[in-house]
Amino acid sequence: MECYVCARAGKKTVAVGVCIVCGMGLCMEHALREDVEVWEGGYPFPSQKAKKPLPRILCAECKEVLVSS
């Protein structure tokens, strides 16, 4: 798999990860590690924030959406 961002720029770069939100393949340059908050609780809505965030790999676009929320 190749990095989607690099491929759009005309470069061939091996993807080392996948954005957990959109599924885009990402190289080391474009893969962003972010600790994402997780909510726990029953159906239909989560009731409390988990004690620790989970580390996730995100693309820049998805990170911007999650961080600005």
N, CA, C and O atoms as a DFTB+ gen file, in Angstrom:
276 C
 N C O
     1  1       0.850      -1.168       0.000
     2  2       0.000       0.000       0.000
     3  2       0.894       1.229       0.000
     4  3       1.967       1.241       0.603
     5  1       0.429       2.258      -0.686
     6  2       1.176       3.514      -0.752
     7  2       0.447       4.602       0.036
     8  3      -0.756       4.517       0.282
     9  1       1.202       5.614       0.417
    10  2       0.636       6.772       1.105
    11  2      -0.258       7.537       0.128
    12  3       0.171       7.898      -0.968
    13  1      -1.488       7.774       0.531
    14  2      -2.443       8.475      -0.317
    15  2      -2.024       9.926      -0.570
    16  3      -2.125      10.419      -1.693
    17  1      -1.559      10.597       0.467
    18  2      -1.160      12.008       0.349
    19  2       0.008      12.136      -0.629
    20  3      -0.002      13.009      -1.497
    21  1       1.008      11.276      -0.492
    22  2       2.157      11.304      -1.393
    23  2       1.747      10.958      -2.816
    24  3       2.216      11.585      -3.766
    25  1       0.875       9.965      -2.972
    26  2       0.429       9.557      -4.310
    27  2      -0.267      10.701      -5.031
    28  3      -0.098      10.871      -6.238
    29  1      -1.043      11.482      -4.301
    30  2      -1.699      12.638      -4.925
    31  2      -0.690      13.681      -5.374
    32  3      -0.954      14.446      -6.301
    33  1       0.477      13.715      -4.715
    34  2       1.529      14.664      -5.072
    35  2       2.475      14.073      -6.121
    36  3       3.450      14.721      -6.503
    37  1       2.199      12.851      -6.590
    38  2       3.018      12.239      -7.628
    39  2       4.213      11.459      -7.104
    40  3       5.078      11.070      -7.888
    41  1       4.285      11.217      -5.788
    42  2       5.394      10.460      -5.207
    43  2       4.917       9.067      -4.834
    44  3       3.739       8.862      -4.543
    45  1       5.841       8.107      -4.844
    46  2       5.535       6.751      -4.387
    47  2       6.221       6.546      -3.051
    48  3       7.448       6.481      -2.975
    49  1       5.422       6.444      -1.997
    50  2       5.937       6.245      -0.651
    51  2       5.140       5.115      -0.001
    52  3       3.913       5.075      -0.098
    53  1       5.834       4.218       0.648
    54  2       5.175       3.098       1.301
    55  2       4.383       3.593       2.516
    56  3       4.888       4.376       3.320
    57  1       3.141       3.126       2.637
    58  2       2.320       3.462       3.802
    59  2       2.757       2.609       4.988
    60  3       2.998       1.410       4.844
    61  1       2.858       3.228       6.152
    62  2       3.235       2.513       7.374
    63  2       2.055       2.420       8.344
    64  3       2.137       1.734       9.363
    65  1       0.968       3.108       8.025
    66  2      -0.199       3.095       8.894
    67  2      -1.434       3.516       8.126
    68  3      -1.362       3.923       6.966
    69  1      -2.571       3.410       8.800
    70  2      -3.860       3.746       8.203
    71  2      -4.605       4.658       9.171
    72  3      -4.651       4.389      10.371
    73  1      -5.181       5.727       8.655
    74  2      -5.982       6.626       9.495
    75  2      -7.163       5.847      10.063
    76  3      -7.911       5.218       9.315
    77  1      -7.330       5.887      11.363
    78  2      -8.381       5.134      12.041
    79  2      -9.782       5.655      11.684
    80  3     -10.765       4.935      11.858
    81  1      -9.883       6.886      11.191
    82  2     -11.183       7.472      10.873
    83  2     -11.569       7.235       9.415
    84  3     -12.631       6.676       9.141
    85  1     -10.721       7.652       8.480
    86  2     -11.092       7.578       7.065
    87  2     -10.473       6.399       6.316
    88  3     -10.907       6.087       5.207
    89  1      -9.470       5.738       6.896
    90  2      -8.868       4.573       6.254
    91  2      -7.782       4.886       5.245
    92  3      -7.341       3.991       4.524
    93  1      -7.343       6.126       5.174
    94  2      -6.310       6.538       4.231
    95  2      -4.960       5.945       4.636
    96  3      -4.571       6.031       5.801
    97  1      -4.240       5.339       3.673
    98  2      -2.891       4.859       3.926
    99  2      -1.952       6.042       4.090
   100  3      -2.044       7.013       3.339
   101  1      -1.045       5.973       5.065
   102  2      -0.164       7.103       5.375
   103  2       1.272       6.652       5.575
   104  3       1.525       5.594       6.152
   105  1       2.223       7.468       5.089
   106  2       3.645       7.221       5.311
   107  2       4.055       7.833       6.647
   108  3       3.240       8.463       7.322
   109  1       5.307       7.649       7.024
   110  2       5.784       8.197       8.301
   111  2       5.653       9.717       8.359
   112  3       5.403      10.277       9.426
   113  1       5.816      10.377       7.236
   114  2       5.719      11.842       7.214
   115  2       4.288      12.326       7.456
   116  3       4.087      13.362       8.090
   117  1       3.306      11.595       6.964
   118  2       1.921      12.054       7.035
   119  2       1.094      11.381       8.131
   120  3      -0.015      11.834       8.416
   121  1       1.594      10.325       8.745
   122  2       0.871       9.665       9.837
   123  2       1.052      10.474      11.119
   124  3       2.178      10.777      11.515
   125  1      -0.042      10.816      11.753
   126  2      -0.006      11.606      12.975
   127  2      -0.550      10.774      14.120
   128  3      -1.656      10.242      14.028
   129  1       0.214      10.655      15.198
   130  2      -0.235       9.920      16.382
   131  2      -0.928      10.904      17.304
   132  3      -0.377      11.951      17.642
   133  1      -2.132      10.562      17.702
   134  2      -2.916      11.443      18.564
   135  2      -3.606      10.596      19.626
   136  3      -4.143       9.532      19.319
   137  1      -3.594      11.059      20.863
   138  2      -4.337      10.392      21.920
   139  2      -5.788      10.870      21.844
   140  3      -6.071      12.056      22.016
   141  1      -6.698       9.936      21.585
   142  2      -8.109      10.255      21.379
   143  2      -8.905       9.834      22.610
   144  3      -8.745       8.721      23.112
   145  1      -9.758      10.726      23.088
   146  2     -10.605      10.407      24.238
   147  2     -11.624       9.339      23.845
   148  3     -12.129       9.324      22.722
   149  1     -11.911       8.457      24.781
   150  2     -12.882       7.394      24.570
   151  2     -13.966       7.528      25.625
   152  3     -13.681       7.797      26.792
   153  1     -15.204       7.340      25.211
   154  2     -16.331       7.417      26.138
   155  2     -16.887       6.030      26.370
   156  3     -16.985       5.224      25.445
   157  1     -17.250       5.757      27.615
   158  2     -17.795       4.467      27.999
   159  2     -19.232       4.638      28.443
   160  3     -19.667       5.734      28.794
   161  1     -19.944       3.556      28.423
   162  2     -21.307       3.598      28.937
   163  2     -22.225       2.711      28.136
   164  3     -21.823       2.083      27.157
   165  1     -23.455       2.674      28.569
   166  2     -24.436       1.797      27.945
   167  2     -25.148       2.438      26.775
   168  3     -24.968       3.615      26.462
   169  1     -25.950       1.628      26.154
   170  2     -26.763       2.046      25.024
   171  2     -27.835       3.004      25.514
   172  3     -28.332       2.768      26.615
   173  1     -28.232       4.020      24.845
   174  2     -27.788       4.424      23.522
   175  2     -26.671       5.464      23.538
   176  3     -26.124       5.776      22.480
   177  1     -26.317       6.007      24.690
   178  2     -25.305       7.059      24.728
   179  2     -24.229       6.735      25.763
   180  3     -24.530       6.179      26.820
   181  1     -22.960       7.086      25.457
   182  2     -21.915       6.902      26.464
   183  2     -22.140       7.855      27.635
   184  3     -22.628       8.971      27.458
   185  1     -21.780       7.402      28.823
   186  2     -22.093       8.208      29.998
   187  2     -20.880       8.834      30.674
   188  3     -21.023       9.809      31.412
   189  1     -19.695       8.294      30.436
   190  2     -18.519       8.871      31.087
   191  2     -17.277       8.661      30.229
   192  3     -17.185       7.719      29.441
   193  1     -16.332       9.568      30.412
   194  2     -15.078       9.490      29.675
   195  2     -14.211       8.394      30.297
   196  3     -14.154       8.260      31.520
   197  1     -13.540       7.615      29.452
   198  2     -12.626       6.586      29.947
   199  2     -11.474       7.250      30.695
   200  3     -11.180       8.425      30.473
   201  1     -10.829       6.505      31.573
   202  2      -9.768       7.069      32.409
   203  2      -8.563       7.543      31.610
   204  3      -7.916       8.521      31.985
   205  1      -8.260       6.860      30.515
   206  2      -7.102       7.224      29.698
   207  2      -7.495       7.298      28.230
   208  3      -8.373       6.555      27.790
   209  1      -6.860       8.181      27.465
   210  2      -7.118       8.218      26.030
   211  2      -6.401       7.064      25.331
   212  3      -5.455       6.492      25.872
   213  1      -6.857       6.733      24.136
   214  2      -6.225       5.688      23.336
   215  2      -5.359       6.316      22.254
   216  3      -5.801       7.251      21.586
   217  1      -4.140       5.827      22.063
   218  2      -3.316       6.343      20.982
   219  2      -3.864       5.851      19.642
   220  3      -4.198       4.676      19.494
   221  1      -3.953       6.749      18.680
   222  2      -4.491       6.433      17.362
   223  2      -3.641       7.077      16.283
   224  3      -2.974       8.082      16.530
   225  1      -3.662       6.502      15.088
   226  2      -3.010       7.097      13.920
   227  2      -4.095       7.807      13.116
   228  3      -5.134       7.227      12.800
   229  1      -3.834       9.078      12.792
   230  2      -4.790       9.896      12.046
   231  2      -4.096      10.601      10.891
   232  3      -2.885      10.821      10.919
   233  1      -4.886      10.959       9.861
   234  2      -4.380      11.848       8.817
   235  2      -4.598      13.278       9.316
   236  3      -5.304      13.486      10.303
   237  1      -4.008      14.246       8.655
   238  2      -4.105      15.647       9.090
   239  2      -5.550      16.152       9.069
   240  3      -5.957      16.892       9.965
   241  1      -6.329      15.759       8.053
   242  2      -7.708      16.229       7.950
   243  2      -8.569      15.709       9.091
   244  3      -9.329      16.469       9.691
   245  1      -8.456      14.424       9.393
   246  2      -9.259      13.848      10.477
   247  2      -8.808      14.363      11.836
   248  3      -9.634      14.564      12.727
   249  1      -7.507      14.579      12.003
   250  2      -7.021      15.124      13.270
   251  2      -7.603      16.515      13.498
   252  3      -8.009      16.848      14.611
   253  1      -7.642      17.318      12.452
   254  2      -8.186      18.674      12.574
   255  2      -9.651      18.637      13.026
   256  3     -10.062      19.441      13.864
   257  1     -10.426      17.721      12.482
   258  2     -11.826      17.601      12.848
   259  2     -11.969      17.133      14.288
   260  3     -12.770      17.693      15.038
   261  1     -11.202      16.110      14.693
   262  2     -11.323      15.579      16.044
   263  2     -10.840      16.555      17.097
   264  3     -11.447      16.663      18.163
   265  1      -9.756      17.271      16.819
   266  2      -9.187      18.194      17.803
   267  2     -10.047      19.454      17.926
   268  3     -10.149      20.021      19.014
   269  1     -10.660      19.895      16.841
   270  2     -11.460      21.116      16.885
   271  2     -12.864      20.878      17.435
   272  3     -13.600      21.834      17.678
   273  1     -13.242      19.624      17.632
   274  2     -14.601      19.302      18.130
   275  2     -14.742      19.634      19.584
   276  3     -15.808      19.430      20.164
